[in-house]
């Protein structure tokens, strides 16, 4: 569902803590940038503002991604998976996504 057109995600299933996992993907390159969690308030803020908001599990508060660094994630589209228990948010990143300065939080290569 397009975040601009829809303004709602019907049937979204939150876990027992009231959270849903969110994968952020670069809308241009297709690269996966990060995984975070949203509660209903974070999703509402995301839909209203056009920027990605998360719920910080460690701080137990809403978190506007990029508020400290200036590296916001601008929403292009939001869709839910086949079970309606996870979200994919396609974004235009305004700089590196990871707090380490890396473009993606998935920069540790695991080899077997």
Secondary structure, DSSP 8 states (H G I E B T S, - for coil): --HHHH---TT----TTS-EEEEEEETTT--EEEEEEE-HHHHHHHHHHSB-EEEETTTTEEEETTTTTS--EEEEEEEE-TTSSEEEEEEEESS--STTS-SSS-------
